[in-house]
Amino acid sequence: MAYVIFLAGLAVVLGGLTWFAWWAKRTGRGSGVAGAIAAYEEFYRTTAHASHYELRQQADRKSETGSPDDL
C-alpha cells in the first residue's frame, strides 16, 4: 500500500511540474526560471553558464536582410 501512495504522490508532483512548465511557456514567465538556472550554472558549471549567455545573445541578435541587388 505504501508503494501505491508513493507512486500517486510522484504522479501528482510530476503532473504539477508539467502544468507549471506549460503555464510558464504560455504566459511568457519562463524567463525567471531560466535566470535562476543560469545563476545555478554560473556557480557550479561555468562553461554551461557561458553557453547560456552566448545563446541569449544569438537570440537577441537580428539578422541583417540584404537588398535584392545583392544577388
mmCIF file as Biopython writes it, N, C-alpha, C and O atoms, coordinates in Angstrom:
data_model
#
loop_
_atom_site.group_PDB
_atom_site.id
_atom_site.type_symbol
_atom_site.label_atom_id
_atom_site.label_alt_id
_atom_site.label_comp_id
_atom_site.label_asym_id
_atom_site.label_entity_id
_atom_site.label_seq_id
_atom_site.pdbx_PDB_ins_code
_atom_site.Cartn_x
_atom_site.Cartn_y
_atom_site.Cartn_z
_atom_site.occupancy
_atom_site.B_iso_or_equiv
_atom_site.auth_seq_id
_atom_site.auth_asym_id
_atom_site.pdbx_PDB_model_num
ATOM 1   N N  . MET A ? 1  ? 0.817  -1.193 0.000   1.0 0.0 1  A 1 
ATOM 2   C CA . MET A ? 1  ? 0.000  0.000  0.000   1.0 0.0 1  A 1 
ATOM 3   C C  . MET A ? 1  ? 0.863  1.261  0.000   1.0 0.0 1  A 1 
ATOM 4   O O  . MET A ? 1  ? 0.493  2.283  -0.578  1.0 0.0 1  A 1 
ATOM 5   N N  . ALA A ? 2  ? 2.005  1.172  0.650   1.0 0.0 2  A 1 
ATOM 6   C CA . ALA A ? 2  ? 2.900  2.332  0.710   1.0 0.0 2  A 1 
ATOM 7   C C  . ALA A ? 2  ? 3.424  2.682  -0.683  1.0 0.0 2  A 1 
ATOM 8   O O  . ALA A ? 2  ? 3.623  3.856  -0.996  1.0 0.0 2  A 1 
ATOM 9   N N  . TYR A ? 3  ? 3.647  1.670  -1.514  1.0 0.0 3  A 1 
ATOM 10  C CA . TYR A ? 3  ? 4.130  1.916  -2.866  1.0 0.0 3  A 1 
ATOM 11  C C  . TYR A ? 3  ? 3.093  2.657  -3.705  1.0 0.0 3  A 1 
ATOM 12  O O  . TYR A ? 3  ? 3.434  3.521  -4.513  1.0 0.0 3  A 1 
ATOM 13  N N  . VAL A ? 4  ? 1.843  2.315  -3.506  1.0 0.0 4  A 1 
ATOM 14  C CA . VAL A ? 4  ? 0.768  2.965  -4.254  1.0 0.0 4  A 1 
ATOM 15  C C  . VAL A ? 4  ? 0.676  4.434  -3.865  1.0 0.0 4  A 1 
ATOM 16  O O  . VAL A ? 4  ? 0.498  5.294  -4.727  1.0 0.0 4  A 1 
ATOM 17  N N  . ILE A ? 5  ? 0.796  4.723  -2.586  1.0 0.0 5  A 1 
ATOM 18  C CA . ILE A ? 5  ? 0.753  6.113  -2.117  1.0 0.0 5  A 1 
ATOM 19  C C  . ILE A ? 5  ? 1.958  6.883  -2.645  1.0 0.0 5  A 1 
ATOM 20  O O  . ILE A ? 5  ? 1.833  8.030  -3.073  1.0 0.0 5  A 1 
ATOM 21  N N  . PHE A ? 6  ? 3.126  6.245  -2.613  1.0 0.0 6  A 1 
ATOM 22  C CA . PHE A ? 6  ? 4.325  6.892  -3.127  1.0 0.0 6  A 1 
ATOM 23  C C  . PHE A ? 6  ? 4.197  7.197  -4.614  1.0 0.0 6  A 1 
ATOM 24  O O  . PHE A ? 6  ? 4.519  8.302  -5.051  1.0 0.0 6  A 1 
ATOM 25  N N  . LEU A ? 7  ? 3.732  6.231  -5.388  1.0 0.0 7  A 1 
ATOM 26  C CA . LEU A ? 7  ? 3.585  6.443  -6.828  1.0 0.0 7  A 1 
ATOM 27  C C  . LEU A ? 7  ? 2.525  7.494  -7.138  1.0 0.0 7  A 1 
ATOM 28  O O  . LEU A ? 7  ? 2.683  8.272  -8.079  1.0 0.0 7  A 1 
ATOM 29  N N  . ALA A ? 8  ? 1.451  7.525  -6.358  1.0 0.0 8  A 1 
ATOM 30  C CA . ALA A ? 8  ? 0.422  8.552  -6.560  1.0 0.0 8  A 1 
ATOM 31  C C  . ALA A ? 8  ? 0.991  9.938  -6.253  1.0 0.0 8  A 1 
ATOM 32  O O  . ALA A ? 8  ? 0.723  10.892 -6.983  1.0 0.0 8  A 1 
ATOM 33  N N  . GLY A ? 9  ? 1.761  10.051 -5.201  1.0 0.0 9  A 1 
ATOM 34  C CA . GLY A ? 9  ? 2.400  11.324 -4.873  1.0 0.0 9  A 1 
ATOM 35  C C  . GLY A ? 9  ? 3.380  11.762 -5.934  1.0 0.0 9  A 1 
ATOM 36  O O  . GLY A ? 9  ? 3.444  12.942 -6.281  1.0 0.0 9  A 1 
ATOM 37  N N  . LEU A ? 10 ? 4.142  10.823 -6.449  1.0 0.0 10 A 1 
ATOM 38  C CA . LEU A ? 10 ? 5.093  11.125 -7.512  1.0 0.0 10 A 1 
ATOM 39  C C  . LEU A ? 10 ? 4.371  11.594 -8.771  1.0 0.0 10 A 1 
ATOM 40  O O  . LEU A ? 10 ? 4.812  12.530 -9.438  1.0 0.0 10 A 1 
ATOM 41  N N  . ALA A ? 11 ? 3.257  10.934 -9.088  1.0 0.0 11 A 1 
ATOM 42  C CA . ALA A ? 11 ? 2.480  11.332 -10.263 1.0 0.0 11 A 1 
ATOM 43  C C  . ALA A ? 11 ? 1.911  12.744 -10.087 1.0 0.0 11 A 1 
ATOM 44  O O  . ALA A ? 11 ? 1.864  13.514 -11.046 1.0 0.0 11 A 1 
ATOM 45  N N  . VAL A ? 12 ? 1.483  13.082 -8.881  1.0 0.0 12 A 1 
ATOM 46  C CA . VAL A ? 12 ? 0.952  14.428 -8.628  1.0 0.0 12 A 1 
ATOM 47  C C  . VAL A ? 12 ? 2.053  15.471 -8.772  1.0 0.0 12 A 1 
ATOM 48  O O  . VAL A ? 12 ? 1.832  16.526 -9.367  1.0 0.0 12 A 1 
ATOM 49  N N  . VAL A ? 13 ? 3.227  15.189 -8.236  1.0 0.0 13 A 1 
ATOM 50  C CA . VAL A ? 13 ? 4.340  16.142 -8.333  1.0 0.0 13 A 1 
ATOM 51  C C  . VAL A ? 13 ? 4.759  16.327 -9.791  1.0 0.0 13 A 1 
ATOM 52  O O  . VAL A ? 13 ? 4.947  17.459 -10.237 1.0 0.0 13 A 1 
ATOM 53  N N  . LEU A ? 14 ? 4.906  15.245 -10.529 1.0 0.0 14 A 1 
ATOM 54  C CA . LEU A ? 14 ? 5.300  15.358 -11.938 1.0 0.0 14 A 1 
ATOM 55  C C  . LEU A ? 14 ? 4.228  16.055 -12.765 1.0 0.0 14 A 1 
ATOM 56  O O  . LEU A ? 14 ? 4.542  16.840 -13.660 1.0 0.0 14 A 1 
ATOM 57  N N  . GLY A ? 15 ? 2.969  15.772 -12.471 1.0 0.0 15 A 1 
ATOM 58  C CA . GLY A ? 15 ? 1.882  16.469 -13.157 1.0 0.0 15 A 1 
ATOM 59  C C  . GLY A ? 15 ? 1.891  17.955 -12.857 1.0 0.0 15 A 1 
ATOM 60  O O  . GLY A ? 15 ? 1.648  18.771 -13.746 1.0 0.0 15 A 1 
ATOM 61  N N  . GLY A ? 16 ? 2.167  18.312 -11.617 1.0 0.0 16 A 1 
ATOM 62  C CA . GLY A ? 16 ? 2.250  19.726 -11.245 1.0 0.0 16 A 1 
ATOM 63  C C  . GLY A ? 16 ? 3.399  20.436 -11.937 1.0 0.0 16 A 1 
ATOM 64  O O  . GLY A ? 16 ? 3.248  21.572 -12.386 1.0 0.0 16 A 1 
ATOM 65  N N  . LEU A ? 17 ? 4.532  19.785 -12.025 1.0 0.0 17 A 1 
ATOM 66  C CA . LEU A ? 17 ? 5.676  20.388 -12.715 1.0 0.0 17 A 1 
ATOM 67  C C  . LEU A ? 17 ? 5.412  20.525 -14.210 1.0 0.0 17 A 1 
ATOM 68  O O  . LEU A ? 17 ? 5.816  21.510 -14.828 1.0 0.0 17 A 1 
ATOM 69  N N  . THR A ? 18 ? 4.743  19.550 -14.782 1.0 0.0 18 A 1 
ATOM 70  C CA . THR A ? 18 ? 4.387  19.627 -16.199 1.0 0.0 18 A 1 
ATOM 71  C C  . THR A ? 18 ? 3.429  20.774 -16.447 1.0 0.0 18 A 1 
ATOM 72  O O  . THR A ? 18 ? 3.586  21.523 -17.411 1.0 0.0 18 A 1 
ATOM 73  N N  . TRP A ? 19 ? 2.436  20.914 -15.582 1.0 0.0 19 A 1 
ATOM 74  C CA . TRP A ? 19 ? 1.486  22.015 -15.706 1.0 0.0 19 A 1 
ATOM 75  C C  . TRP A ? 19 ? 2.200  23.363 -15.566 1.0 0.0 19 A 1 
ATOM 76  O O  . TRP A ? 19 ? 1.915  24.295 -16.317 1.0 0.0 19 A 1 
ATOM 77  N N  . PHE A ? 20 ? 3.136  23.469 -14.596 1.0 0.0 20 A 1 
ATOM 78  C CA . PHE A ? 20 ? 3.860  24.721 -14.391 1.0 0.0 20 A 1 
ATOM 79  C C  . PHE A ? 20 ? 4.689  25.073 -15.619 1.0 0.0 20 A 1 
ATOM 80  O O  . PHE A ? 20 ? 4.738  26.240 -16.008 1.0 0.0 20 A 1 
ATOM 81  N N  . ALA A ? 21 ? 5.342  24.095 -16.239 1.0 0.0 21 A 1 
ATOM 82  C CA . ALA A ? 21 ? 6.135  24.358 -17.445 1.0 0.0 21 A 1 
ATOM 83  C C  . ALA A ? 21 ? 5.233  24.843 -18.575 1.0 0.0 21 A 1 
ATOM 84  O O  . ALA A ? 21 ? 5.579  25.782 -19.293 1.0 0.0 21 A 1 
ATOM 85  N N  . TRP A ? 22 ? 4.081  24.204 -18.729 1.0 0.0 22 A 1 
ATOM 86  C CA . TRP A ? 22 ? 3.129  24.634 -19.770 1.0 0.0 22 A 1 
ATOM 87  C C  . TRP A ? 22 ? 2.648  26.052 -19.493 1.0 0.0 22 A 1 
ATOM 88  O O  . TRP A ? 22 ? 2.571  26.867 -20.413 1.0 0.0 22 A 1 
ATOM 89  N N  . TRP A ? 23 ? 2.327  26.355 -18.251 1.0 0.0 23 A 1 
ATOM 90  C CA . TRP A ? 23 ? 1.830  27.682 -17.874 1.0 0.0 23 A 1 
ATOM 91  C C  . TRP A ? 23 ? 2.904  28.748 -18.077 1.0 0.0 23 A 1 
ATOM 92  O O  . TRP A ? 23 ? 2.611  29.837 -18.570 1.0 0.0 23 A 1 
ATOM 93  N N  . ALA A ? 24 ? 4.142  28.441 -17.702 1.0 0.0 24 A 1 
ATOM 94  C CA . ALA A ? 24 ? 5.233  29.412 -17.839 1.0 0.0 24 A 1 
ATOM 95  C C  . ALA A ? 24 ? 5.495  29.732 -19.299 1.0 0.0 24 A 1 
ATOM 96  O O  . ALA A ? 24 ? 5.750  30.887 -19.640 1.0 0.0 24 A 1 
ATOM 97  N N  . LYS A ? 25 ? 5.437  28.731 -20.165 1.0 0.0 25 A 1 
ATOM 98  C CA . LYS A ? 25 ? 5.651  28.974 -21.592 1.0 0.0 25 A 1 
ATOM 99  C C  . LYS A ? 25 ? 4.501  29.760 -22.192 1.0 0.0 25 A 1 
ATOM 100 O O  . LYS A ? 25 ? 4.715  30.643 -23.023 1.0 0.0 25 A 1 
ATOM 101 N N  . ARG A ? 26 ? 3.280  29.446 -21.777 1.0 0.0 26 A 1 
ATOM 102 C CA . ARG A ? 26 ? 2.098  30.107 -22.341 1.0 0.0 26 A 1 
ATOM 103 C C  . ARG A ? 26 ? 2.032  31.566 -21.929 1.0 0.0 26 A 1 
ATOM 104 O O  . ARG A ? 26 ? 1.668  32.416 -22.743 1.0 0.0 26 A 1 
ATOM 105 N N  . THR A ? 27 ? 2.372  31.878 -20.692 1.0 0.0 27 A 1 
ATOM 106 C CA . THR A ? 27 ? 2.286  33.255 -20.216 1.0 0.0 27 A 1 
ATOM 107 C C  . THR A ? 27 ? 3.578  34.033 -20.405 1.0 0.0 27 A 1 
ATOM 108 O O  . THR A ? 27 ? 3.606  35.240 -20.168 1.0 0.0 27 A 1 
ATOM 109 N N  . GLY A ? 28 ? 4.645  33.370 -20.825 1.0 0.0 28 A 1 
ATOM 110 C CA . GLY A ? 28 ? 5.914  34.065 -21.049 1.0 0.0 28 A 1 
ATOM 111 C C  . GLY A ? 28 ? 6.682  34.330 -19.779 1.0 0.0 28 A 1 
ATOM 112 O O  . GLY A ? 28 ? 7.538  35.214 -19.751 1.0 0.0 28 A 1 
ATOM 113 N N  . ARG A ? 29 ? 6.402  33.593 -18.737 1.0 0.0 29 A 1 
ATOM 114 C CA . ARG A ? 29 ? 7.090  33.810 -17.463 1.0 0.0 29 A 1 
ATOM 115 C C  . ARG A ? 29 ? 8.210  32.816 -17.222 1.0 0.0 29 A 1 
ATOM 116 O O  . ARG A ? 29 ? 8.691  32.689 -16.096 1.0 0.0 29 A 1 
ATOM 117 N N  . GLY A ? 30 ? 8.626  32.122 -18.243 1.0 0.0 30 A 1 
ATOM 118 C CA . GLY A ? 30 ? 9.691  31.149 -18.101 1.0 0.0 30 A 1 
ATOM 119 C C  . GLY A ? 30 ? 11.064 31.771 -17.991 1.0 0.0 30 A 1 
ATOM 120 O O  . GLY A ? 30 ? 12.023 31.080 -17.647 1.0 0.0 30 A 1 
ATOM 121 N N  . SER A ? 31 ? 11.188 33.071 -18.276 1.0 0.0 31 A 1 
ATOM 122 C CA . SER A ? 31 ? 12.494 33.705 -18.241 1.0 0.0 31 A 1 
ATOM 123 C C  . SER A ? 31 ? 13.041 33.782 -16.820 1.0 0.0 31 A 1 
ATOM 124 O O  . SER A ? 31 ? 14.256 33.738 -16.627 1.0 0.0 31 A 1 
ATOM 125 N N  . GLY A ? 32 ? 12.168 33.896 -15.826 1.0 0.0 32 A 1 
ATOM 126 C CA . GLY A ? 32 ? 12.626 33.908 -14.440 1.0 0.0 32 A 1 
ATOM 127 C C  . GLY A ? 32 ? 13.233 32.581 -14.047 1.0 0.0 32 A 1 
ATOM 128 O O  . GLY A ? 32 ? 14.244 32.529 -13.346 1.0 0.0 32 A 1 
ATOM 129 N N  . VAL A ? 33 ? 12.618 31.521 -14.496 1.0 0.0 33 A 1 
ATOM 130 C CA . VAL A ? 33 ? 13.149 30.186 -14.225 1.0 0.0 33 A 1 
ATOM 131 C C  . VAL A ? 33 ? 14.481 30.012 -14.948 1.0 0.0 33 A 1 
ATOM 132 O O  . VAL A ? 33 ? 15.417 29.433 -14.397 1.0 0.0 33 A 1 
ATOM 133 N N  . ALA A ? 34 ? 14.567 30.510 -16.175 1.0 0.0 34 A 1 
ATOM 134 C CA . ALA A ? 34 ? 15.820 30.417 -16.922 1.0 0.0 34 A 1 
ATOM 135 C C  . ALA A ? 34 ? 16.920 31.209 -16.223 1.0 0.0 34 A 1 
ATOM 136 O O  . ALA A ? 34 ? 18.074 30.782 -16.209 1.0 0.0 34 A 1 
ATOM 137 N N  . GLY A ? 35 ? 16.578 32.350 -15.647 1.0 0.0 35 A 1 
ATOM 138 C CA . GLY A ? 35 ? 17.563 33.137 -14.912 1.0 0.0 35 A 1 
ATOM 139 C C  . GLY A ? 35 ? 18.045 32.428 -13.665 1.0 0.0 35 A 1 
ATOM 140 O O  . GLY A ? 35 ? 19.228 32.488 -13.330 1.0 0.0 35 A 1 
ATOM 141 N N  . ALA A ? 36 ? 17.135 31.755 -12.974 1.0 0.0 36 A 1 
ATOM 142 C CA . ALA A ? 36 ? 17.525 31.006 -11.778 1.0 0.0 36 A 1 
ATOM 143 C C  . ALA A ? 36 ? 18.446 29.848 -12.145 1.0 0.0 36 A 1 
ATOM 144 O O  . ALA A ? 36 ? 19.418 29.576 -11.439 1.0 0.0 36 A 1 
ATOM 145 N N  . ILE A ? 37 ? 18.146 29.175 -13.233 1.0 0.0 37 A 1 
ATOM 146 C CA . ILE A ? 37 ? 19.003 28.074 -13.675 1.0 0.0 37 A 1 
ATOM 147 C C  . ILE A ? 37 ? 20.356 28.615 -14.114 1.0 0.0 37 A 1 
ATOM 148 O O  . ILE A ? 37 ? 21.384 27.982 -13.872 1.0 0.0 37 A 1 
ATOM 149 N N  . ALA A ? 38 ? 20.367 29.772 -14.754 1.0 0.0 38 A 1 
ATOM 150 C CA . ALA A ? 38 ? 21.633 30.371 -15.174 1.0 0.0 38 A 1 
ATOM 151 C C  . ALA A ? 38 ? 22.493 30.724 -13.967 1.0 0.0 38 A 1 
ATOM 152 O O  . ALA A ? 38 ? 23.713 30.565 -14.015 1.0 0.0 38 A 1 
ATOM 153 N N  . ALA A ? 39 ? 21.879 31.202 -12.884 1.0 0.0 39 A 1 
ATOM 154 C CA . ALA A ? 39 ? 22.635 31.518 -11.675 1.0 0.0 39 A 1 
ATOM 155 C C  . ALA A ? 39 ? 23.239 30.254 -11.072 1.0 0.0 39 A 1 
ATOM 156 O O  . ALA A ? 39 ? 24.382 30.262 -10.615 1.0 0.0 39 A 1 
ATOM 157 N N  . TYR A ? 40 ? 22.477 29.181 -11.074 1.0 0.0 40 A 1 
ATOM 158 C CA . TYR A ? 40 ? 22.995 27.897 -10.582 1.0 0.0 40 A 1 
ATOM 159 C C  . TYR A ? 40 ? 24.164 27.437 -11.438 1.0 0.0 40 A 1 
ATOM 160 O O  . TYR A ? 40 ? 25.197 27.016 -10.916 1.0 0.0 40 A 1 
ATOM 161 N N  . GLU A ? 41 ? 24.000 27.517 -12.753 1.0 0.0 41 A 1 
ATOM 162 C CA . GLU A ? 41 ? 25.054 27.052 -13.649 1.0 0.0 41 A 1 
ATOM 163 C C  . GLU A ? 41 ? 26.288 27.940 -13.576 1.0 0.0 41 A 1 
ATOM 164 O O  . GLU A ? 41 ? 27.404 27.466 -13.788 1.0 0.0 41 A 1 
ATOM 165 N N  . GLU A ? 42 ? 26.101 29.223 -13.278 1.0 0.0 42 A 1 
ATOM 166 C CA . GLU A ? 42 ? 27.253 30.105 -13.149 1.0 0.0 42 A 1 
ATOM 167 C C  . GLU A ? 42 ? 28.134 29.656 -11.993 1.0 0.0 42 A 1 
ATOM 168 O O  . GLU A ? 42 ? 29.361 29.729 -12.072 1.0 0.0 42 A 1 
ATOM 169 N N  . PHE A ? 43 ? 27.512 29.197 -10.934 1.0 0.0 43 A 1 
ATOM 170 C CA . PHE A ? 43 ? 28.276 28.796 -9.757  1.0 0.0 43 A 1 
ATOM 171 C C  . PHE A ? 43 ? 28.902 27.421 -9.922  1.0 0.0 43 A 1 
ATOM 172 O O  . PHE A ? 43 ? 30.066 27.226 -9.572  1.0 0.0 43 A 1 
ATOM 173 N N  . TYR A ? 44 ? 28.145 26.465 -10.452 1.0 0.0 44 A 1 
ATOM 174 C CA . TYR A ? 44 ? 28.621 25.085 -10.489 1.0 0.0 44 A 1 
ATOM 175 C C  . TYR A ? 44 ? 29.239 24.680 -11.823 1.0 0.0 44 A 1 
ATOM 176 O O  . TYR A ? 44 ? 30.177 23.883 -11.851 1.0 0.0 44 A 1 
ATOM 177 N N  . ARG A ? 45 ? 28.732 25.209 -12.910 1.0 0.0 45 A 1 
ATOM 178 C CA . ARG A ? 45 ? 29.239 24.806 -14.236 1.0 0.0 45 A 1 
ATOM 179 C C  . ARG A ? 45 ? 29.479 26.066 -15.064 1.0 0.0 45 A 1 
ATOM 180 O O  . ARG A ? 45 ? 28.567 26.571 -15.719 1.0 0.0 45 A 1 
ATOM 181 N N  . THR A ? 46 ? 30.686 26.557 -15.030 1.0 0.0 46 A 1 
ATOM 182 C CA . THR A ? 46 ? 30.972 27.842 -15.674 1.0 0.0 46 A 1 
ATOM 183 C C  . THR A ? 46 ? 30.869 27.757 -17.195 1.0 0.0 46 A 1 
ATOM 184 O O  . THR A ? 46 ? 30.496 28.745 -17.827 1.0 0.0 46 A 1 
ATOM 185 N N  . THR A ? 47 ? 31.180 26.630 -17.797 1.0 0.0 47 A 1 
ATOM 186 C CA . THR A ? 47 ? 31.082 26.538 -19.253 1.0 0.0 47 A 1 
ATOM 187 C C  . THR A ? 47 ? 29.624 26.562 -19.705 1.0 0.0 47 A 1 
ATOM 188 O O  . THR A ? 47 ? 29.316 27.137 -20.750 1.0 0.0 47 A 1 
ATOM 189 N N  . ALA A ? 48 ? 28.724 25.951 -18.941 1.0 0.0 48 A 1 
ATOM 190 C CA . ALA A ? 48 ? 27.304 25.981 -19.288 1.0 0.0 48 A 1 
ATOM 191 C C  . ALA A ? 48 ? 26.761 27.398 -19.129 1.0 0.0 48 A 1 
ATOM 192 O O  . ALA A ? 48 ? 25.904 27.829 -19.901 1.0 0.0 48 A 1 
ATOM 193 N N  . HIS A ? 49 ? 27.255 28.113 -18.139 1.0 0.0 49 A 1 
ATOM 194 C CA . HIS A ? 49 ? 26.824 29.493 -17.927 1.0 0.0 49 A 1 
ATOM 195 C C  . HIS A ? 49 ? 27.228 30.372 -19.108 1.0 0.0 49 A 1 
ATOM 196 O O  . HIS A ? 49 ? 26.435 31.185 -19.583 1.0 0.0 49 A 1 
ATOM 197 N N  . ALA A ? 50 ? 28.462 30.205 -19.579 1.0 0.0 50 A 1 
ATOM 198 C CA . ALA A ? 50 ? 28.915 30.985 -20.733 1.0 0.0 50 A 1 
ATOM 199 C C  . ALA A ? 50 ? 28.099 30.635 -21.971 1.0 0.0 50 A 1 
ATOM 200 O O  . ALA A ? 50 ? 27.777 31.511 -22.775 1.0 0.0 50 A 1 
ATOM 201 N N  . SER A ? 51 ? 27.771 29.374 -22.123 1.0 0.0 51 A 1 
ATOM 202 C CA . SER A ? 51 ? 26.957 28.957 -23.267 1.0 0.0 51 A 1 
ATOM 203 C C  . SER A ? 51 ? 25.559 29.556 -23.193 1.0 0.0 51 A 1 
ATOM 204 O O  . SER A ? 51 ? 24.990 29.918 -24.222 1.0 0.0 51 A 1 
ATOM 205 N N  . HIS A ? 52 ? 25.000 29.667 -21.999 1.0 0.0 52 A 1 
ATOM 206 C CA . HIS A ? 52 ? 23.671 30.261 -21.817 1.0 0.0 52 A 1 
ATOM 207 C C  . HIS A ? 52 ? 23.661 31.706 -22.309 1.0 0.0 52 A 1 
ATOM 208 O O  . HIS A ? 52 ? 22.760 32.107 -23.046 1.0 0.0 52 A 1 
ATOM 209 N N  . TYR A ? 53 ? 24.654 32.480 -21.906 1.0 0.0 53 A 1 
ATOM 210 C CA . TYR A ? 53 ? 24.691 33.878 -22.330 1.0 0.0 53 A 1 
ATOM 211 C C  . TYR A ? 53 ? 24.974 34.018 -23.822 1.0 0.0 53 A 1 
ATOM 212 O O  . TYR A ? 53 ? 24.473 34.940 -24.465 1.0 0.0 53 A 1 
ATOM 213 N N  . GLU A ? 54 ? 25.769 33.114 -24.371 1.0 0.0 54 A 1 
ATOM 214 C CA . GLU A ? 54 ? 26.022 33.158 -25.811 1.0 0.0 54 A 1 
ATOM 215 C C  . GLU A ? 54 ? 24.735 32.871 -26.582 1.0 0.0 54 A 1 
ATOM 216 O O  . GLU A ? 54 ? 24.453 33.530 -27.583 1.0 0.0 54 A 1 
ATOM 217 N N  . LEU A ? 55 ? 23.956 31.893 -26.124 1.0 0.0 55 A 1 
ATOM 218 C CA . LEU A ? 55 ? 22.685 31.592 -26.790 1.0 0.0 55 A 1 
ATOM 219 C C  . LEU A ? 55 ? 21.698 32.749 -26.667 1.0 0.0 55 A 1 
ATOM 220 O O  . LEU A ? 55 ? 20.952 33.027 -27.606 1.0 0.0 55 A 1 
ATOM 221 N N  . ARG A ? 56 ? 21.687 33.420 -25.526 1.0 0.0 56 A 1 
ATOM 222 C CA . ARG A ? 56 ? 20.797 34.579 -25.369 1.0 0.0 56 A 1 
ATOM 223 C C  . ARG A ? 56 ? 21.214 35.721 -26.294 1.0 0.0 56 A 1 
ATOM 224 O O  . ARG A ? 56 ? 20.358 36.406 -26.855 1.0 0.0 56 A 1 
ATOM 225 N N  . GLN A ? 57 ? 22.511 35.930 -26.456 1.0 0.0 57 A 1 
ATOM 226 C CA . GLN A ? 57 ? 22.978 36.971 -27.369 1.0 0.0 57 A 1 
ATOM 227 C C  . GLN A ? 57 ? 22.623 36.625 -28.803 1.0 0.0 57 A 1 
ATOM 228 O O  . GLN A ? 57 ? 22.245 37.508 -29.573 1.0 0.0 57 A 1 
ATOM 229 N N  . GLN A ? 58 ? 22.737 35.376 -29.173 1.0 0.0 58 A 1 
ATOM 230 C CA . GLN A ? 58 ? 22.368 34.970 -30.525 1.0 0.0 58 A 1 
ATOM 231 C C  . GLN A ? 58 ? 20.881 35.147 -30.765 1.0 0.0 58 A 1 
ATOM 232 O O  . GLN A ? 58 ? 20.473 35.528 -31.862 1.0 0.0 58 A 1 
ATOM 233 N N  . ALA A ? 59 ? 20.066 34.878 -29.760 1.0 0.0 59 A 1 
ATOM 234 C CA . ALA A ? 59 ? 18.620 35.033 -29.913 1.0 0.0 59 A 1 
ATOM 235 C C  . ALA A ? 59 ? 18.242 36.503 -30.021 1.0 0.0 59 A 1 
ATOM 236 O O  . ALA A ? 59 ? 17.299 36.850 -30.734 1.0 0.0 59 A 1 
ATOM 237 N N  . ASP A ? 60 ? 18.964 37.367 -29.324 1.0 0.0 60 A 1 
ATOM 238 C CA . ASP A ? 60 ? 18.654 38.798 -29.352 1.0 0.0 60 A 1 
ATOM 239 C C  . ASP A ? 60 ? 19.135 39.481 -30.628 1.0 0.0 60 A 1 
ATOM 240 O O  . ASP A ? 60 ? 18.596 40.514 -31.028 1.0 0.0 60 A 1 
ATOM 241 N N  . ARG A ? 61 ? 20.144 38.904 -31.261 1.0 0.0 61 A 1 
ATOM 242 C CA . ARG A ? 61 ? 20.658 39.490 -32.492 1.0 0.0 61 A 1 
ATOM 243 C C  . ARG A ? 61 ? 19.641 39.389 -33.605 1.0 0.0 61 A 1 
ATOM 244 O O  . ARG A ? 61 ? 18.943 38.383 -33.731 1.0 0.0 61 A 1 
ATOM 245 N N  . LYS A ? 62 ? 19.559 40.411 -34.395 1.0 0.0 62 A 1 
ATOM 246 C CA . LYS A ? 62 ? 18.673 40.379 -35.558 1.0 0.0 62 A 1 
ATOM 247 C C  . LYS A ? 62 ? 19.547 40.200 -36.791 1.0 0.0 62 A 1 
ATOM 248 O O  . LYS A ? 62 ? 20.588 40.841 -36.940 1.0 0.0 62 A 1 
ATOM 249 N N  . SER A ? 63 ? 19.104 39.330 -37.652 1.0 0.0 63 A 1 
ATOM 250 C CA . SER A ? 63 ? 19.869 39.112 -38.867 1.0 0.0 63 A 1 
ATOM 251 C C  . SER A ? 63 ? 19.634 40.269 -39.832 1.0 0.0 63 A 1 
ATOM 252 O O  . SER A ? 63 ? 18.536 40.812 -39.944 1.0 0.0 63 A 1 
ATOM 253 N N  . GLU A ? 64 ? 20.700 40.614 -40.513 1.0 0.0 64 A 1 
ATOM 254 C CA . GLU A ? 64 ? 20.594 41.685 -41.465 1.0 0.0 64 A 1 
ATOM 255 C C  . GLU A ? 64 ? 20.003 41.134 -42.760 1.0 0.0 64 A 1 
ATOM 256 O O  . GLU A ? 64 ? 20.433 40.096 -43.263 1.0 0.0 64 A 1 
ATOM 257 N N  . THR A ? 65 ? 19.045 41.823 -43.271 1.0 0.0 65 A 1 
ATOM 258 C CA . THR A ? 65 ? 18.469 41.393 -44.540 1.0 0.0 65 A 1 
ATOM 259 C C  . THR A ? 65 ? 19.094 42.221 -45.642 1.0 0.0 65 A 1 
ATOM 260 O O  . THR A ? 65 ? 19.129 43.450 -45.581 1.0 0.0 65 A 1 
ATOM 261 N N  . GLY A ? 66 ? 19.576 41.537 -46.627 1.0 0.0 66 A 1 
ATOM 262 C CA . GLY A ? 66 ? 20.222 42.221 -47.753 1.0 0.0 66 A 1 
ATOM 263 C C  . GLY A ? 66 ? 19.201 42.726 -48.753 1.0 0.0 66 A 1 
ATOM 264 O O  . GLY A ? 66 ? 18.032 42.342 -48.723 1.0 0.0 66 A 1 
ATOM 265 N N  . SER A ? 67 ? 19.651 43.568 -49.612 1.0 0.0 67 A 1 
ATOM 266 C CA . SER A ? 67 ? 18.770 44.088 -50.641 1.0 0.0 67 A 1 
ATOM 267 C C  . SER A ? 67 ? 18.712 43.097 -51.801 1.0 0.0 67 A 1 
ATOM 268 O O  . SER A ? 67 ? 19.594 42.247 -51.929 1.0 0.0 67 A 1 
ATOM 269 N N  . PRO A ? 68 ? 17.699 43.193 -52.636 1.0 0.0 68 A 1 
ATOM 270 C CA . PRO A ? 68 ? 17.622 42.281 -53.791 1.0 0.0 68 A 1 
ATOM 271 C C  . PRO A ? 68 ? 18.778 42.471 -54.771 1.0 0.0 68 A 1 
ATOM 272 O O  . PRO A ? 68 ? 19.059 41.579 -55.572 1.0 0.0 68 A 1 
ATOM 273 N N  . ASP A ? 69 ? 19.449 43.617 -54.716 1.0 0.0 69 A 1 
ATOM 274 C CA . ASP A ? 69 ? 20.568 43.879 -55.626 1.0 0.0 69 A 1 
ATOM 275 C C  . ASP A ? 69 ? 21.801 43.039 -55.267 1.0 0.0 69 A 1 
ATOM 276 O O  . ASP A ? 69 ? 22.698 42.875 -56.094 1.0 0.0 69 A 1 
ATOM 277 N N  . ASP A ? 70 ? 21.851 42.511 -54.049 1.0 0.0 70 A 1 
ATOM 278 C CA . ASP A ? 70 ? 22.999 41.715 -53.618 1.0 0.0 70 A 1 
ATOM 279 C C  . ASP A ? 70 ? 23.067 40.371 -54.322 1.0 0.0 70 A 1 
ATOM 280 O O  . ASP A ? 70 ? 24.121 39.735 -54.318 1.0 0.0 70 A 1 
ATOM 281 N N  . LEU A ? 71 ? 22.004 39.929 -54.910 1.0 0.0 71 A 1 
ATOM 282 C CA . LEU A ? 71 ? 22.001 38.641 -55.592 1.0 0.0 71 A 1 
ATOM 283 C C  . LEU A ? 71 ? 22.805 38.775 -56.827 1.0 0.0 71 A 1 
ATOM 284 O O  . LEU A ? 71 ? 22.950 37.809 -57.577 1.0 0.0 71 A 1 
#
